[in-house]
Amino acid sequence: MRYVLLIAGLLMAATPVVALDLDLAEKVPSNTVYNQPQTPVLSLAATAGETKLAYDSDPEYYFPTMDSLGAEWAVRFSPPQACKLSYFELTTYDESGTGGLVAVTIYDGDSTNGPVTALTSAISFDASGDASRQQISFDTPFDVGAGDFFISIKVVDLEGPHITGDGDGGTGRTWYRGPTQAWDWVEDVDMNIRAYVQLYGEDVSAPVVLHYPDNSAFAEDGQTPITAAITDASGLQSVNLRYSTNMGASYNTVPMSLIQGLYRATIPGQLPLTTIKYYLEVIDSAPAHNQATEPAGGAAAPYQYTTLPGRQLKYDDGWPAQFLIVSEVAANDNAFAVLFTPTTFPITVSKLRVYVNETTPFKLSVTTAGMGQPGTVMAGPFTVNSAFAPGWAEVSIPESTQPLITAGHFFVVLEWLSNTPTTPGVASDTMNVDGRSMWYDKSQGWTAWPYADWMIRAVYNSSVGIVEGEDGVHPAAFALAQNYPNPFNPQTTISYALPEMAYVTLTVYNTLGQRVRNFDLGIQGAGDHQILWDGSDDQGRRVTSGIYFYRLSTGGQSQTRKMLLMK
C-alpha cells in the first residue's frame, strides 16, 4: 500500500490545521483547503567540498495525527557515488512555537523495501520547531557508502515539534511507519530533510529518469507528448527522445526541452493503427558521461503504443502530480467530474479514460451539463479498472449507445463503488489548471475544485460528421442519404447503401445527444436499403417537433445526418 498524503494542513505560525491520522492518509478531508501565506524559510547552502542531496521544496504541511510516540518519517537519498554524510537539514514546526526532542537514525535500504538496517543508533537532539531549516552536524562525517541511505526522524516526545513536508507533489522518496507498523512509502509529499555529503570522487552514477508511459495515442490528436522528470548530480549534457514508426528498424531523435521542471518532447502524429516504439536516452555532464535509458532496455525493449482512430478531449497536462479521493465515507456517493466543451459539432463520445493509482474498479458515465453541474446520464455507468497501477483505466462505449453531442457541454463523471470508497486515487495535474474539475458528496453537493485538473479524458470520432443538404456527395463505398421527405410529418424514409455484408444499426438522437430510437437491423447484404421512421421513440411514444440526428453504423464505419420533424 502507498500512503497518499493529501491536503493535510498548511504550515503557518498561528492558524489551526486539518490533521490526518494514518487511516486518513489517502483522504481529502471534507474538501476544505487551507491556502494561507506561510512563514518564509532560509535554506542552507552546501559548504565547500560537500554536495547537497535534496528532493523537497518549501515546507507547507505537517501531520500531527500521524505523529504518535515511536512513529518515524524517513527520506531516501541516492548519492551519485560513495560518500560520507557531513550533516543534514531538518525543518520542524510546533504549534506552540517552541522546540523539543526528536531522534535521528541512519538506515541503509532501497526504493523497494525502504529503510532496512539501522547504521546508527537513535540519537536524540532538540529540534527548533520554528519552520526554519535547522542544521544538524555529526562530530565526524559518517560513511554511508555508495548505495541509497535513509535519514529517519522519530517521535520520542509527544510534546515535541512535527516534521514538515512540501506541497508540490512527491518524488516517492518519503517513507513512514507508525509505532507498530512496517515501513511504507508516501506519495505526493516530500518531507523536509536534506543531506550534505562528501563524495569520494567523480560522478560515476547514471541519471535518474521518471516517466509515466501511455498505452494509447489518438490519430486526430496529432503529436503525442512525452514527459519525464530527470535528475543527476553532475547535471545533464543531453536528453533525447528516440522513436520508431517501423517496428524498431530505425529510430528518429528529438531533443527534449526542460519546461516547468519536466523534460518534454513530442512524437509526430501518425495514421491510425500505427505502432510506435520509443525510449529516452540521457547523458550526464560528469567526466565519465554516465548514460541512462528509460526503459532500461532502450531500443531492445522500448515502450510501445498503437495510434487509434479518434481524438481526445482533455484538460490535464499528462503528469500525475497527486492522486486524490473525496473522503473515506462509504455511503456518501463520492464522485469526481470534468466538464468538456467540444470545439466542433456534432461529435460522438466513443471512449472514456482515467489515470489512477490502483486496479480497484470504479464507475464512469457521460451526462448532460445542466446548471453548471452533471445532469441526465447519456451513457453508462460503466464499471472499469486499470490493468496496471499507476496507469490508464479505459472503457469503450458500445457504438449503439455512444452519446451524440450536438452543442454546448457535457460531463464525464467518476463514481467510487460503495464497498471501495477510498480507492483508486484519481490523478490530478496541478500545472495550468483549467478549472473544469468538480467533486461531489451528499453533504456538499457538486463543488468546483480550482486547484488541479482531474486526469479524466473523453475520446470522440471527428470523422463522424453532419453531411448537409439532400444532394450532398455520398461516399463511394458507404452512403447514408438525406431522409425524405425533410421536413416531415408524421413519417420519413431513410435510405443507405452498403458495399458489402455488414451488421447494421441506425440510431436517432435529439439535440441533447439522448437516444430517441434505436433500430437494430442485424446482418444485411450489400446494396441499397431503406427504413421508415414514424416519429416514435423506443417506447412507442410520439416525439415532439424539432431537429433530430440519425446515425448509421456498421461496426467499422458510421455517418450522421440531421432531419426536421414539423407538426
C-alpha positions as CSV (number, residue, x, y, z in Angstrom):
1,M,0.0,0.0,0.0
2,R,1.2,3.5,-0.7
3,Y,0.1,6.4,1.5
4,V,-1.1,9.4,-0.4
5,L,-0.9,12.4,2.0
6,L,-3.3,14.9,0.5
7,I,-4.5,18.3,1.8
8,A,-3.3,17.8,5.3
9,G,-2.7,21.1,7.0
10,L,-0.9,24.3,6.0
11,L,2.2,25.2,7.8
12,M,1.8,28.6,9.4
13,A,2.5,30.3,12.7
14,A,-0.9,30.8,14.3
15,T,-3.6,29.1,12.2
16,P,-5.3,25.8,13.1
17,V,-4.7,23.0,10.6
18,V,-6.6,20.0,9.3
19,A,-4.9,16.8,10.7
20,L,-4.7,13.3,9.2
21,D,-4.1,10.2,11.1
22,L,-2.8,7.1,9.3
23,D,-6.3,5.9,8.5
24,L,-7.0,9.2,6.7
25,A,-3.7,9.3,4.8
26,E,-5.4,8.9,1.5
27,K,-8.4,11.2,2.2
28,V,-9.4,14.7,1.2
29,P,-11.0,16.0,4.5
30,S,-14.4,17.5,3.7
31,N,-12.8,19.3,0.8
32,T,-11.6,22.2,3.0
33,V,-8.3,23.6,1.6
34,Y,-6.1,25.9,3.6
35,N,-4.0,28.1,1.4
36,Q,-2.7,30.9,3.6
37,P,0.8,32.6,3.3
38,Q,3.5,30.7,5.1
39,T,6.4,31.9,7.1
40,P,9.5,32.3,4.9
41,V,12.3,29.8,5.4
42,L,16.0,30.1,4.9
43,S,17.8,27.2,3.2
44,L,21.5,26.5,4.0
45,A,24.0,26.2,1.2
46,A,26.4,23.3,0.9
47,T,29.9,24.2,2.2
48,A,33.0,23.8,0.1
49,G,33.7,20.1,-0.7
50,E,30.1,19.0,0.0
51,T,27.2,18.0,-2.2
52,K,23.6,18.7,-1.3
53,L,21.1,15.9,-1.8
54,A,17.6,17.4,-1.7
55,Y,14.2,16.3,-3.1
56,D,11.8,18.7,-1.2
57,S,10.7,22.3,-1.7
58,D,9.5,24.8,0.9
59,P,7.5,23.3,3.8
60,E,3.8,23.6,3.6
61,Y,2.2,20.8,5.7
62,Y,2.6,18.9,8.9
63,F,0.8,15.8,10.1
64,P,0.2,15.9,13.9
65,T,-2.3,13.0,14.0
66,M,0.4,10.7,12.4
67,D,3.0,11.7,15.0
68,S,2.3,9.0,17.5
69,L,5.0,8.2,20.0
70,G,7.5,6.0,18.2
71,A,6.4,6.9,14.7
72,E,9.2,7.6,12.1
73,W,9.5,9.6,8.9
74,A,12.4,8.9,6.6
75,V,13.7,10.2,3.3
76,R,15.7,8.1,0.9
77,F,18.9,9.6,-0.6
78,S,20.7,8.4,-3.7
79,P,24.3,9.8,-3.8
80,P,26.0,9.8,-7.2
81,Q,28.8,7.8,-5.7
82,A,30.3,6.6,-2.4
83,C,30.2,9.3,0.2
84,K,30.3,10.4,3.8
85,L,27.3,12.2,5.5
86,S,28.6,15.5,7.0
87,Y,25.3,17.0,8.2
88,F,21.6,17.3,7.3
89,E,18.9,19.9,7.4
90,L,15.6,19.4,9.1
91,T,12.5,21.6,9.2
92,T,10.1,21.1,12.1
93,Y,7.1,23.0,13.3
94,D,5.4,23.3,16.7
95,E,2.0,25.0,17.2
96,S,3.2,26.4,20.5
97,G,6.2,28.0,18.9
98,T,8.7,26.0,20.9
99,G,11.0,23.1,20.0
100,G,11.6,19.8,21.6
101,L,13.2,16.4,21.4
102,V,13.3,14.2,18.3
103,A,15.6,11.3,17.3
104,V,17.6,10.7,14.2
105,T,18.7,7.3,12.8
106,I,20.6,6.5,9.6
107,Y,19.5,3.4,7.7
108,D,20.5,1.6,4.6
109,G,17.9,0.2,2.2
110,D,16.4,0.7,-1.2
111,S,13.4,2.1,-3.2
112,T,11.5,-1.2,-2.9
113,N,11.8,-2.1,0.8
114,G,12.5,1.3,2.3
115,P,14.8,1.5,5.4
116,V,16.2,-1.9,6.2
117,T,19.2,-1.9,8.6
118,A,20.0,0.8,11.1
119,L,23.5,2.0,10.6
120,T,23.4,4.1,13.7
121,S,21.5,4.0,17.0
122,A,18.8,6.6,17.5
123,I,20.4,9.9,18.6
124,S,18.1,12.5,20.3
125,F,18.5,16.2,19.8
126,D,16.5,19.4,20.2
127,A,14.6,20.4,17.0
128,S,13.8,24.1,16.7
129,G,10.1,23.8,15.7
130,D,10.2,27.3,14.1
131,A,9.7,26.3,10.5
132,S,13.3,27.2,9.5
133,R,15.9,24.7,8.1
134,Q,17.9,23.6,11.0
135,Q,21.5,22.1,10.5
136,I,22.4,19.0,12.5
137,S,26.0,18.0,12.2
138,F,28.0,14.9,13.0
139,D,31.2,15.1,15.1
140,T,32.8,13.0,12.4
141,P,31.4,12.6,8.8
142,F,29.5,9.3,8.7
143,D,30.5,6.9,5.9
144,V,27.2,5.8,4.1
145,G,28.9,4.1,1.2
146,A,27.8,4.1,-2.4
147,G,24.1,2.9,-2.2
148,D,20.9,4.5,-1.0
149,F,20.7,5.6,2.6
150,F,17.8,7.0,4.7
151,I,17.7,9.7,7.3
152,S,14.9,9.0,9.7
153,I,13.3,11.3,12.3
154,K,11.5,9.5,15.2
155,V,8.9,10.9,17.6
156,V,10.3,10.5,21.1
157,D,8.3,13.2,22.9
158,L,4.6,13.9,22.2
159,E,5.3,17.5,23.2
160,G,8.0,17.8,20.6
161,P,7.6,19.5,17.2
162,H,6.3,17.9,14.0
163,I,8.4,17.3,10.9
164,T,7.1,19.2,7.9
165,G,6.5,18.3,4.2
166,D,6.2,20.2,1.0
167,G,3.1,20.6,-1.2
168,D,4.1,20.5,-4.8
169,G,4.0,16.7,-5.4
170,G,6.2,14.0,-4.2
171,T,9.2,12.2,-5.6
172,G,8.4,8.9,-3.9
173,R,11.4,9.2,-1.5
174,T,9.5,9.7,1.8
175,W,8.7,6.7,4.0
176,Y,6.6,6.4,7.1
177,R,5.9,3.8,9.8
178,G,3.6,4.0,12.8
179,P,4.7,2.8,16.2
180,T,3.6,-0.8,15.5
181,Q,3.7,-0.8,11.7
182,A,6.1,-1.7,8.9
183,W,7.7,1.0,6.7
184,D,5.6,2.1,3.7
185,W,6.4,4.9,1.2
186,V,4.4,8.1,0.9
187,E,3.3,9.6,-2.3
188,D,2.8,13.2,-3.2
189,V,4.6,14.7,-0.2
190,D,8.4,15.1,0.3
191,M,9.4,15.6,4.0
192,N,11.8,18.5,4.6
193,I,15.0,16.6,5.2
194,R,18.2,17.3,3.1
195,A,21.6,15.6,3.3
196,Y,25.0,17.1,2.7
197,V,27.7,14.6,1.7
198,Q,31.4,14.4,0.9
199,L,31.8,12.5,-2.3
200,Y,34.8,10.1,-2.6
201,G,35.5,11.1,-6.3
202,E,33.9,11.9,-9.6
203,D,30.3,11.1,-10.5
204,V,30.0,7.6,-11.8
205,S,26.3,7.2,-11.4
206,A,23.7,7.3,-14.2
207,P,20.9,9.9,-14.3
208,V,17.6,9.0,-12.7
209,V,14.6,9.1,-15.0
210,L,10.9,9.0,-14.0
211,H,8.4,8.6,-16.9
212,Y,4.7,7.6,-17.0
213,P,4.1,5.9,-20.3
214,D,0.7,6.0,-22.0
215,N,-0.8,2.8,-23.6
216,S,-2.6,4.7,-26.3
217,A,-2.4,7.6,-28.7
218,F,-5.1,9.0,-31.0
219,A,-4.6,9.9,-34.6
220,E,-6.5,13.1,-34.7
221,D,-4.6,14.5,-31.6
222,G,-1.7,14.9,-33.9
223,Q,1.5,15.0,-31.8
224,T,1.9,12.7,-28.8
225,P,3.5,14.4,-25.8
226,I,6.3,12.6,-23.9
227,T,7.2,13.9,-20.4
228,A,9.8,12.9,-17.9
229,A,11.4,14.0,-14.6
230,I,15.2,13.6,-14.8
231,T,17.9,14.3,-12.1
232,D,21.6,13.9,-11.9
233,A,24.3,15.2,-9.5
234,S,26.5,16.5,-12.3
235,G,23.8,18.0,-14.5
236,L,22.7,16.8,-17.9
237,Q,24.6,17.0,-21.2
238,S,21.8,15.7,-23.4
239,V,18.2,14.4,-23.1
240,N,16.7,12.8,-26.2
241,L,13.5,11.1,-27.2
242,R,14.1,8.2,-29.6
243,Y,11.1,6.9,-31.5
244,S,10.4,4.4,-34.3
245,T,7.4,4.1,-36.6
246,N,8.7,1.0,-38.4
247,M,8.8,-1.5,-35.6
248,G,12.2,-0.6,-34.4
249,A,14.1,-0.9,-37.7
250,S,15.3,2.6,-37.3
251,Y,14.9,5.4,-34.7
252,N,14.4,9.2,-35.0
253,T,15.9,11.5,-32.4
254,V,14.1,14.5,-30.8
255,P,15.9,16.6,-28.2
256,M,13.8,17.1,-25.0
257,S,13.4,20.6,-23.5
258,L,13.1,21.5,-19.8
259,I,9.7,23.2,-19.3
260,Q,8.2,23.8,-15.8
261,G,10.7,21.4,-14.2
262,L,10.0,18.5,-16.6
263,Y,11.7,17.3,-19.8
264,R,9.3,17.3,-22.7
265,A,9.2,16.3,-26.4
266,T,6.6,15.1,-28.9
267,I,6.2,12.3,-31.3
268,P,4.7,13.5,-34.6
269,G,1.1,12.5,-35.5
270,Q,0.6,9.1,-37.1
271,L,-2.1,7.3,-39.1
272,P,-4.5,5.0,-37.2
273,L,-3.2,1.6,-36.3
274,T,0.5,2.7,-36.5
275,T,2.7,1.0,-33.9
276,I,5.1,3.4,-32.2
277,K,8.2,2.3,-30.2
278,Y,10.2,4.8,-28.1
279,Y,12.6,5.2,-25.3
280,L,14.5,8.1,-23.6
281,E,18.3,8.4,-23.8
282,V,20.0,10.6,-21.2
283,I,23.7,11.5,-20.8
284,D,25.0,13.5,-17.8
285,S,27.8,16.1,-17.6
286,A,30.2,14.1,-15.5
287,P,33.7,13.4,-17.0
288,A,32.6,9.7,-17.4
289,H,29.4,10.9,-19.2
290,N,27.2,8.4,-17.5
291,Q,24.2,7.3,-19.6
292,A,20.7,6.1,-18.8
293,T,17.9,4.8,-20.9
294,E,14.2,4.6,-20.0
295,P,13.1,1.9,-20.1
296,A,16.3,0.2,-19.2
297,G,16.3,-1.9,-22.3
298,G,16.4,1.1,-24.6
299,A,15.9,0.1,-28.3
300,A,16.0,-3.6,-27.4
301,A,12.9,-3.3,-25.1
302,P,11.3,0.1,-25.7
303,Y,7.9,1.4,-24.7
304,Q,5.2,0.7,-27.3
305,Y,1.7,2.0,-28.1
306,T,-0.7,1.9,-31.1
307,T,-2.2,5.0,-32.6
308,L,-6.0,4.7,-32.6
309,P,-8.8,6.5,-34.5
310,G,-10.3,9.5,-32.8
311,R,-9.3,12.5,-30.8
312,Q,-9.1,13.2,-27.1
313,L,-10.8,16.0,-25.2
314,K,-8.5,16.7,-22.2
315,Y,-7.6,19.5,-19.9
316,D,-4.8,17.9,-17.9
317,D,-1.1,18.2,-18.9
318,G,-0.5,14.5,-18.6
319,W,1.7,14.5,-15.4
320,P,0.1,12.9,-12.3
321,A,1.2,15.3,-9.5
322,Q,-1.2,13.8,-7.0
323,F,-3.8,11.0,-6.6
324,L,-6.9,12.3,-4.8
325,I,-10.2,11.0,-3.5
326,V,-13.2,12.7,-1.8
327,S,-13.5,11.0,1.6
328,E,-13.5,7.7,3.4
329,V,-17.3,7.7,4.0
330,A,-18.7,4.6,2.2
331,A,-22.4,5.8,1.8
332,N,-21.6,9.3,0.7
333,D,-22.0,8.9,-3.1
334,N,-18.4,10.2,-3.7
335,A,-17.8,11.4,-7.2
336,F,-15.5,13.4,-9.4
337,A,-16.5,15.1,-12.7
338,V,-14.9,17.1,-15.5
339,L,-16.7,19.5,-17.8
340,F,-15.9,19.0,-21.5
341,T,-16.6,21.5,-24.3
342,P,-16.1,20.3,-27.9
343,T,-14.8,22.8,-30.4
344,T,-16.7,21.2,-33.3
345,F,-20.1,19.6,-33.5
346,P,-21.6,17.1,-33.6
347,I,-19.3,14.5,-32.0
348,T,-19.9,11.0,-30.7
349,V,-18.1,10.1,-27.5
350,S,-16.5,6.6,-28.0
351,K,-14.1,6.1,-25.1
352,L,-13.5,7.3,-21.5
353,R,-10.1,7.3,-19.9
354,V,-8.9,8.0,-16.3
355,Y,-5.4,7.8,-14.8
356,V,-5.5,6.0,-11.4
357,N,-3.1,4.6,-8.8
358,E,-4.8,1.3,-8.1
359,T,-6.5,-1.5,-10.0
360,T,-9.7,-1.3,-8.0
361,P,-12.9,-0.9,-10.2
362,F,-15.0,2.2,-10.3
363,K,-17.8,3.7,-12.5
364,L,-17.7,6.1,-15.4
365,S,-20.6,7.8,-17.1
366,V,-21.4,10.6,-19.6
367,T,-24.0,13.2,-18.6
368,T,-25.5,16.4,-19.8
369,A,-24.3,19.7,-18.4
370,G,-27.3,21.2,-16.7
371,M,-26.9,24.3,-14.5
372,G,-23.2,24.0,-14.4
373,Q,-23.1,20.5,-13.0
374,P,-23.7,16.9,-14.2
375,G,-27.3,16.3,-15.3
376,T,-29.0,13.5,-17.1
377,V,-27.0,10.3,-17.8
378,M,-26.4,9.8,-21.6
379,A,-24.2,6.8,-21.4
380,G,-23.2,4.4,-18.6
381,P,-22.4,4.0,-15.8
382,F,-19.7,1.6,-16.9
383,T,-17.6,-0.4,-14.4
384,V,-13.9,0.0,-15.3
385,N,-10.5,-0.5,-13.8
386,S,-6.8,-0.2,-14.8
387,A,-4.8,-3.3,-15.5
388,F,-1.7,-1.5,-14.2
389,A,-1.1,0.8,-11.3
390,P,-0.5,3.6,-11.8
391,G,-2.0,3.6,-15.3
392,W,-4.9,4.5,-17.6
393,A,-8.2,2.8,-17.0
394,E,-10.3,2.9,-20.2
395,V,-13.8,1.9,-21.4
396,S,-15.1,1.8,-24.9
397,I,-18.7,2.9,-25.2
398,P,-20.8,0.4,-27.3
399,E,-21.4,2.0,-30.7
400,S,-25.2,1.9,-30.4
401,T,-25.1,3.8,-27.2
402,Q,-22.4,6.4,-27.9
403,P,-23.6,9.8,-26.9
404,L,-24.1,12.3,-29.7
405,I,-23.1,15.8,-28.6
406,T,-24.6,18.5,-31.0
407,A,-23.9,21.7,-29.0
408,G,-22.6,23.0,-25.7
409,H,-21.0,20.9,-23.0
410,F,-21.1,17.5,-21.3
411,F,-19.6,15.9,-18.2
412,V,-17.7,12.7,-17.6
413,V,-18.5,11.5,-14.1
414,L,-16.4,9.1,-12.0
415,E,-18.1,7.4,-9.0
416,W,-16.4,5.1,-6.5
417,L,-18.0,1.8,-5.7
418,S,-19.8,1.7,-2.3
419,N,-17.6,-1.0,-0.9
420,T,-14.3,0.7,-2.0
421,P,-14.9,4.5,-1.5
422,T,-11.2,5.2,-0.8
423,T,-9.6,3.6,-3.9
424,P,-8.4,4.1,-6.5
425,G,-6.9,7.6,-6.2
426,V,-7.5,9.7,-9.3
427,A,-4.5,11.5,-10.8
428,S,-4.6,15.3,-10.8
429,D,-2.4,17.7,-12.7
430,T,-1.5,20.9,-11.0
431,M,0.0,22.9,-13.9
432,N,-2.0,25.3,-16.0
433,V,-5.3,24.5,-14.2
434,D,-8.4,24.9,-16.4
435,G,-11.0,25.0,-13.6
436,R,-13.2,22.3,-15.1
437,S,-12.9,19.7,-12.3
438,M,-15.6,19.1,-9.6
439,W,-16.2,16.8,-6.7
440,Y,-19.4,15.6,-5.0
441,D,-20.7,14.1,-1.8
442,K,-24.1,14.0,-0.2
443,S,-23.5,16.8,2.3
444,Q,-21.8,19.3,0.0
445,G,-23.3,18.5,-3.5
446,W,-21.3,19.4,-6.6
447,T,-18.4,21.7,-5.8
448,A,-15.7,23.2,-8.1
449,W,-12.1,22.2,-7.4
450,P,-9.9,25.0,-8.8
451,Y,-6.6,23.6,-7.6
452,A,-6.0,20.9,-10.1
453,D,-7.3,19.1,-13.2
454,W,-8.5,15.6,-12.8
455,M,-6.8,13.3,-15.4
456,I,-10.2,12.3,-16.9
457,R,-10.5,12.3,-20.7
458,A,-13.1,11.7,-23.4
459,V,-12.3,10.3,-26.8
460,Y,-14.5,11.1,-29.8
461,N,-14.5,10.3,-33.5
462,S,-14.4,13.6,-35.5
463,S,-14.8,11.6,-38.8
464,V,-18.4,11.2,-37.9
465,G,-19.8,14.4,-39.2
466,I,-23.0,16.1,-40.4
467,V,-23.5,15.9,-44.2
468,E,-25.7,18.9,-45.1
469,G,-28.1,19.1,-48.0
470,E,-30.2,16.5,-49.8
471,D,-27.8,16.4,-52.8
472,G,-24.6,16.0,-50.8
473,V,-21.8,13.8,-52.1
474,H,-22.0,10.3,-50.8
475,P,-19.0,8.0,-50.1
476,A,-18.5,5.6,-52.9
477,A,-18.3,2.6,-50.6
478,F,-20.6,3.5,-47.8
479,A,-23.5,6.0,-48.1
480,L,-26.2,7.4,-45.9
481,A,-28.7,9.5,-47.8
482,Q,-30.7,12.5,-46.6
483,N,-34.1,11.4,-45.3
484,Y,-37.2,12.1,-47.5
485,P,-39.3,14.0,-47.0
486,N,-37.5,16.5,-44.9
487,P,-39.0,18.3,-43.1
488,F,-41.5,15.5,-42.4
489,N,-44.8,14.7,-40.6
490,P,-45.6,12.1,-39.5
491,Q,-43.0,9.7,-41.0
492,T,-39.9,9.8,-43.2
493,T,-37.8,7.3,-45.2
494,I,-34.1,6.9,-44.5
495,S,-32.0,5.3,-47.4
496,Y,-28.5,4.0,-47.3
497,A,-26.1,1.8,-49.3
498,L,-23.8,-0.9,-48.2
499,P,-20.8,-2.1,-50.3
500,E,-20.7,-5.5,-48.5
501,M,-22.5,-7.5,-46.0
502,A,-22.4,-5.9,-42.5
503,Y,-24.2,-5.8,-39.1
504,V,-26.2,-2.5,-39.2
505,T,-27.7,-0.2,-36.6
506,L,-29.5,3.1,-37.1
507,T,-30.0,5.4,-34.1
508,V,-32.0,8.6,-33.8
509,Y,-30.9,11.3,-31.2
510,N,-32.4,14.5,-30.0
511,T,-30.4,17.8,-29.8
512,L,-29.2,16.9,-26.3
513,G,-27.5,13.8,-27.6
514,Q,-30.0,11.5,-25.9
515,R,-31.0,8.4,-27.8
516,V,-34.6,8.5,-29.0
517,R,-35.0,5.4,-31.2
518,N,-32.6,2.6,-32.0
519,F,-33.1,0.2,-34.9
520,D,-31.0,-3.0,-34.6
521,L,-31.2,-4.1,-38.2
522,G,-28.9,-7.1,-37.9
523,I,-26.8,-8.5,-40.7
524,Q,-27.7,-7.0,-44.1
525,G,-26.3,-7.7,-47.6
526,A,-24.6,-5.4,-50.0
527,G,-26.9,-3.0,-51.9
528,D,-29.4,-0.2,-51.3
529,H,-31.7,-0.3,-48.2
530,Q,-34.4,1.8,-46.7
531,I,-36.1,2.1,-43.3
532,L,-39.2,4.0,-42.3
533,W,-39.3,6.1,-39.1
534,D,-42.7,7.0,-37.9
535,G,-41.6,9.7,-35.4
536,S,-41.9,7.5,-32.3
537,D,-39.3,6.6,-29.6
538,D,-38.3,3.2,-28.3
539,Q,-41.4,3.1,-26.1
540,G,-43.7,3.8,-29.0
541,R,-44.5,7.4,-27.9
542,R,-44.7,10.2,-30.5
543,V,-41.8,12.6,-30.2
544,T,-42.2,16.4,-30.3
545,S,-41.4,18.7,-33.2
546,G,-37.7,19.7,-33.7
547,I,-34.3,18.8,-35.1
548,Y,-33.2,15.2,-34.8
549,F,-30.0,13.4,-35.8
550,Y,-29.8,9.9,-37.3
551,R,-26.6,7.8,-37.4
552,L,-25.9,4.7,-39.4
553,S,-23.2,2.3,-38.0
554,T,-21.8,-0.8,-39.5
555,G,-19.1,-1.6,-36.9
556,G,-16.2,-0.2,-38.9
557,Q,-17.9,2.9,-40.3
558,S,-20.6,5.4,-39.4
559,Q,-22.1,8.6,-40.7
560,T,-24.6,11.1,-39.2
561,R,-27.2,13.4,-40.7
562,K,-29.9,15.7,-39.3
563,M,-33.6,15.9,-40.1
564,L,-36.6,18.1,-39.0
565,L,-39.9,16.9,-37.7
566,M,-42.7,19.6,-38.1
567,K,-46.2,19.1,-36.7
